[in-house]
């Protein structure tokens, strides 16, 4: 069990850590991508501002040689005419590549310049209002090549010469920032996951501690056999507290079941002892004095013992969950057949009122046993009349058996269905039976999905009512 608990902790820790790791990786990727996009946007903006600043100088009539150009390492600039010749460039700029602009110094011959038509040229002394063309390329400044984000802006000088200004923004800072953030995340991720795993392990162990207490107490209960003990219930109102409470309820039900079983065994032993002792006494007397042999008494004791053994066997089968195959049963016919079978031996005539013949799902023999047990009980206590009625009410078959005897006190109406219970202690066992008939009837009715209750008959006496669902 401890290994299982450890396995639960391990699986929980691994699962939580994996989920957190996936979430952190996704969040980290999102942060890096957003940071990269933001920095790229800032680089685009710086490149465009630089390009428009130089274009503005040209639009106001500043000559190519008199342009105030920024530092080439931060913002390399080239001014290219429509013929592809470089008219101006930042000091120290040796080449620009990856932008489509010529990579030569001012005055050099054009190389590989493709004249693109991006619409009408701006008016004289104006800078194009169109958005700049943005590209990613590289520039070589004083022998050092680096990556840049370039913006291309067209401008027409007062001399009616249209040129394109290429201005770059260094990407090194943005790349360094992204790299720094990425490395920080890669470094911090294992540490954070270690913290998550450790906390999950400790929290899970603390959460499962009540489970271990329940397990240990159950093990002690099993070893000692003391079903009166209960497992500890945590103060917290959580699932584990619910589990402990349910376990205690199960132990209480088990204790009650064991106590009932022990009482049943004790009562059965007591009931069996009487006819067996009577048989032995009569046989011993007959062995010593054959002329005193009471055959009728022996037969009565054997029959009583046989009936008691059959009742005990039936109860054992019911307790074991024995469920024979069911089939539709015509309850009216079954009641009539049972009354006809008993007619010759009834002490008191039975008045029957069969108003319907509802069909129920059940075992015919066991349903007949219910009817027979109720009739036996009614005849045993009736003074002069036993009444049986059967009708169907709202999809339910209702069977009533009433007698005109002393009835059942309200305080005892639940107890009479317990096994080996006799309300009339003064009644002899031979007359009163073993106290199993009503218990068997109730268990059989419950097994058929019905109910058996007792009340007061309209004319006095006991009224037993059976309700069974109709098919």
TIDRENPA-487178 format. One record per residue (C-alpha): x, y, z. Coordinates in steps of 0.05 Angstrom, whole numbers, padded with zeros to 5 digits, always signed. Each point is the difference from the previous one (the first is absolute). Last residue first. Example, Ala and Ser with C-alpha at 12.3 -4.5 7.8 and 13.67 -1.06 7.14 Angstrom:
% residues 2
+00273-00021+00143
-00027-00069+00013
***
This chain:
% residues 471
-00902-00109-00319
-00034+00017+00066
+00043+00023+00058
-00015-00037+00066
-00034+00025+00062
-00015-00047+00058
-00046+00022+00057
-00008-00035+00067
-00061+00020+00041
-00001-00021+00073
-00062-00002+00044
-00058+00048+00005
-00058+00007-00048
+00036+00048-00047
+00065-00039+00007
+00058+00035+00036
+00067+00006-00034
+00056-00043-00027
+00048+00013-00057
+00032-00040-00056
+00034+00034-00058
+00018-00017-00072
+00062-00007-00043
-00005-00076-00005
+00058-00010+00050
-00038+00046+00047
-00060-00046-00003
+00044-00061+00014
+00034+00034+00059
-00067+00021+00029
-00031-00070-00007
+00062-00033+00031
-00002+00047+00060
-00076-00011+00007
+00009-00075+00003
+00062-00003+00042
-00027+00005+00071
+00011-00074+00016
-00073-00018+00003
-00050+00028+00049
-00039-00063+00013
+00058-00048+00009
+00042+00054+00032
-00052+00010+00053
-00033+00068+00006
+00017+00037+00065
+00052+00041-00036
-00052+00028-00047
+00038+00049-00044
+00045-00053-00029
+00064+00021-00037
+00045-00055-00028
+00020+00044-00059
-00022+00072-00003
-00065+00016-00036
-00037+00006+00066
+00045+00057+00021
-00027+00053-00047
-00072-00006+00023
+00020-00008+00073
-00012+00071+00025
-00066+00004-00038
-00027-00061+00037
-00017-00057-00047
-00071-00026-00003
-00039-00039+00052
-00033-00045-00052
-00050+00017-00054
+00046-00016-00058
+00021+00037-00062
+00041-00018-00062
+00007+00054-00053
+00031-00007-00069
+00011+00064-00040
+00028-00006-00072
+00027+00067-00021
-00010+00036-00066
-00045+00053+00029
-00039-00048+00045
-00011-00073-00018
-00042-00044+00046
+00007-00061+00044
-00038-00014+00064
+00008-00053+00054
-00043-00003+00063
+00009-00045+00061
-00057-00007+00050
-00016-00035+00065
+00050+00016+00054
+00061+00013-00043
+00071-00006+00028
+00026-00065-00030
-00045+00007-00061
+00030+00068-00017
+00072-00025+00009
-00012-00061-00043
-00035+00044-00053
+00060+00048-00001
+00048-00059-00007
-00040-00031-00056
-00005+00064-00040
+00075+00012+00005
+00015-00073-00016
-00043+00006-00063
+00044+00059-00020
+00061-00043+00011
-00027-00058-00042
-00022+00046-00056
+00067+00037-00007
-00013+00071-00021
-00022+00051-00051
-00071+00022+00014
-00065-00010-00038
-00064+00028+00031
-00061-00045+00005
-00054+00046+00027
-00057+00003+00051
+00020-00062+00040
-00042+00004+00064
+00014-00061+00043
-00031-00022+00066
+00044-00050+00034
-00030-00055+00044
+00035-00009+00067
+00040-00061+00019
+00021-00009-00072
+00020-00071-00019
-00048-00014-00058
+00003+00070-00029
+00076+00005-00003
+00009-00022-00072
-00061+00040-00023
+00025+00063+00034
+00069-00008-00033
-00032-00011-00068
-00044+00061+00008
+00060+00043+00021
+00041-00023-00060
-00058+00011-00048
-00006+00072+00024
+00075+00012-00003
+00008-00020-00072
+00076-00007-00002
+00047+00027-00052
+00068-00032+00006
+00058+00003+00048
+00064-00042+00000
+00022-00019+00070
+00036+00054+00042
+00044-00027+00055
+00033+00060+00033
+00034-00038+00056
-00049+00029+00050
-00058-00028-00041
+00033-00068-00003
+00013-00001+00075
-00073+00020+00012
-00023-00058-00043
+00045-00049+00036
-00026+00024+00068
-00071-00008-00023
+00012-00070-00027
+00035-00020+00066
-00059+00027+00039
-00050-00038-00043
+00039-00065+00008
+00007+00009+00075
-00075+00012+00006
-00013-00061-00043
+00047-00042+00042
-00031+00025+00065
-00070-00015-00026
+00021-00070-00024
+00030-00016+00068
-00062+00023+00036
-00044-00044-00045
+00046-00060+00012
-00005+00006+00076
+00040-00062+00025
-00022-00019+00070
-00005-00075-00015
+00072+00001-00021
+00023+00017+00071
+00075+00009+00004
+00011+00014-00075
-00066+00037-00004
+00022+00045+00058
+00066+00014-00035
-00036+00013-00065
-00048+00048+00033
+00056+00038+00035
+00042+00004-00064
-00058+00026-00040
-00016+00052+00052
+00073+00022+00003
+00002+00006-00076
-00065+00038+00000
+00026+00050+00052
+00072+00007-00022
-00018+00022-00070
-00033+00064+00025
+00059+00016+00046
+00051-00012-00055
-00041+00043-00047
-00004+00055+00052
+00076-00002+00010
+00014-00002-00074
-00048+00058-00012
+00030+00039+00057
+00069-00010-00030
-00026+00021-00068
-00034+00062+00029
+00064+00019+00037
+00040-00011-00064
-00049+00042-00040
+00000+00055+00053
+00075+00001+00001
+00002+00001-00076
-00049+00058-00002
+00041+00038+00051
+00064-00016-00038
-00032+00025-00064
-00022+00064+00035
+00070+00008+00026
+00028-00009-00069
-00050+00051-00027
+00024+00050+00052
+00073-00014-00017
-00014+00009-00075
-00038+00065+00013
+00058+00025+00042
+00046-00018-00058
-00045+00037-00049
+00003+00064+00041
-00032+00030+00062
+00064+00008+00039
-00003-00026+00071
+00026-00068-00022
-00041-00062+00019
+00038-00054+00038
-00020-00072-00015
-00050-00034+00045
+00003-00056+00051
-00061-00042+00016
+00019-00051-00053
+00054-00029+00045
+00029-00056-00043
+00069+00015+00028
+00039-00008-00065
-00054+00030-00044
-00011+00058+00048
+00075+00012+00003
+00005+00001-00076
-00060+00046-00004
+00035+00047+00049
+00064+00000-00041
-00038+00013-00065
-00040+00057+00030
+00064+00032+00027
+00033-00009-00067
-00059+00034-00033
+00006+00057+00051
+00073+00009-00022
-00020+00004-00073
-00008+00076+00000
+00065+00010+00037
+00037-00045-00049
-00033+00036-00058
+00020+00068+00028
+00072-00022+00009
+00006-00031-00069
-00035+00058-00033
+00046+00050+00035
+00062-00038-00021
-00023-00008-00072
-00020+00073-00006
+00067+00022+00030
+00038-00045-00048
-00042+00027-00058
+00019+00071+00020
+00074-00018+00003
-00004-00036-00067
-00035+00060-00032
+00045+00053+00028
+00060-00014-00044
-00040-00010-00064
-00040+00062+00016
+00061+00042+00013
+00032-00026-00064
-00061+00019-00040
-00004+00069+00032
+00073+00013-00015
-00006-00025-00071
-00060+00044-00013
+00037+00061+00028
+00062-00017-00039
-00040-00007-00064
-00033+00067+00012
+00066+00034+00015
+00033-00031-00061
-00055+00020-00047
+00031+00067-00020
-00047+00047-00036
+00010+00013-00074
-00014+00058-00047
-00009-00006-00075
-00019+00066-00033
-00028-00005-00070
+00011+00055-00051
-00044+00043-00045
+00034+00060-00033
-00046+00060-00012
+00053+00051+00019
-00041+00015+00062
+00015-00073+00020
-00050-00056-00007
-00003-00051+00057
-00010-00075+00005
+00005-00037+00066
+00033-00069+00010
+00002-00028+00071
+00054-00051+00020
+00005-00047+00060
+00073-00015+00013
+00045-00060+00010
+00075+00010+00009
+00064+00000-00041
+00063+00031+00026
+00053+00024-00049
-00009+00074+00016
-00075-00007-00007
-00028-00059-00039
-00075-00001-00004
-00051-00056+00005
-00072-00013-00020
-00071+00000+00025
-00050+00037-00042
-00052+00055+00010
-00028+00040-00059
-00023+00065+00030
-00074+00019+00003
-00022+00046-00054
+00001+00075+00014
+00061+00009-00044
+00043+00060+00019
-00010+00065-00038
+00045+00053-00032
-00026-00014-00069
-00060-00047+00004
+00006-00072+00022
+00011-00053-00053
-00062-00038-00024
-00005-00073+00019
+00047-00052+00028
+00034-00014-00066
+00062-00040+00016
+00065+00013-00036
+00043-00061+00011
+00071+00018+00018
+00051-00055-00012
+00061+00044+00004
-00002+00074-00014
+00067+00033-00014
+00032+00036+00057
-00012+00074+00015
-00017-00012+00072
+00027-00065+00028
-00025-00067-00024
-00051-00051+00027
-00058+00020-00045
-00069-00006+00034
-00042-00064-00004
-00002-00005+00076
+00041-00062+00014
+00066+00035-00004
+00030+00066+00020
+00074+00013-00010
+00058+00041+00024
-00031+00050+00047
+00057+00037+00036
-00034+00068-00009
-00073-00007-00016
-00019-00001-00073
-00018+00049-00056
-00018-00001-00074
+00003-00075-00011
-00016-00014-00073
-00060-00043-00017
-00026+00045-00056
-00058+00022+00044
+00050+00026+00050
+00023-00034+00064
+00012+00032+00068
+00032-00047+00048
-00004+00003+00076
+00029-00044+00056
-00035+00014+00066
+00036-00024+00063
+00068-00019-00029
-00005+00053-00055
-00006+00058+00049
-00055+00047-00025
+00002+00039-00065
-00003+00076-00004
-00004+00009-00075
+00046+00051-00031
+00029-00045-00054
-00068-00019-00027
-00021+00072-00002
-00053+00027+00048
-00059+00027-00039
-00057-00006+00050
-00022-00067-00029
+00071-00027+00010
-00002+00017+00074
-00069-00031+00006
+00025-00064-00032
+00056-00004+00052
-00051+00007+00056
-00048-00047-00036
+00053-00055-00002
+00019+00010+00073
-00073-00003+00023
-00013-00061-00043
+00060-00037+00028
-00019+00017+00072
-00072-00023-00012
+00022-00065-00032
+00047-00012+00058
-00058+00012+00049
-00043-00049-00037
+00055-00051+00002
+00006+00010+00074
-00074-00011+00009
-00001-00061-00045
+00059-00031+00037
-00031+00015+00068
-00066-00030-00023
+00035-00062-00026
+00042-00007+00063
-00061+00010+00046
-00042-00050-00040
+00056-00051+00001
+00008+00009+00074
-00075-00008+00012
-00001-00064-00040
+00062-00026+00036
-00029+00020+00067
-00066-00034-00014
+00034-00064-00024
+00046+00000+00061
-00059+00012+00047
-00037-00058-00030
+00061-00045+00003
+00014+00019+00072
-00072-00014+00020
+00001-00068-00034
+00068-00019+00028
-00021+00020+00071
-00067-00035-00005
+00032-00063-00028
+00053+00000+00055
-00050+00014+00056
-00046-00055-00026
+00059-00048-00006
+00020+00016+00071
-00071-00016+00022
+00004-00065-00038
+00067-00017+00031
-00031+00014+00068
-00056-00048-00016
***
